[in-house]
Amino acid sequence: MTTVITRWFYPLLVGLVLTGCSNLPMLNRPGAAEAELFAKGLDRYMASGDLATLKQLPQEYPQGAWRPRAEAIIDMADRQQQQKARLQQETKELAQCKTEKAALVEDNKILEVTLERLKQVLIDMELKAE
């Protein structure tokens, strides 16, 4: 009986150890917490446009492998915000220019009518002078 237990003890022990090791969380590997923070930050940015979690990453892991990627996304998002603000400003200016153009076109029509009237008055005065 003792030999049967001894014979099965080591394979069972190895099996239990291997089974236990395969169920360990992957967070024990180096850089996993940083990668998880990057993934959370990216998910949050994609869902709501919030960069707070991604901005945390370079502060918490200044030498981390994911820092350059996070900084690149932050930089891209900042440039996108700047372009969006510039687009809004240019759209506003365009609307103002369109309003000014419409006013100038209207003034031009009035001036053309006035010019035609003045031409007619000049023609009438020349005809009366003859």
C-alpha angles and dihedrals in degrees: 000000000000091000091052091053092045092047093053097035099078097045090047091048092050090047092051092048093049092046091049093048093051090056096051112117116259090233090090093074117093115270094014094117090050092049090048091051090049091050092048091047093049092048090049092048092049092047100044109001090247113147098184095105094045090049088055092060099070090046095050097037107029092163095036126128092234095052096087091049092049091047091050091053091046090050092048091049091049091050089048090053091049091050091048091052090047090049091051090049092048091047089052091049091048091053090050091049091050090052091049091047091052090051091048092048089052091048090048091054090051091049092049091052090047091049091051090050091049090050090051091049090050091050090048091050092050091049091050092047092057 
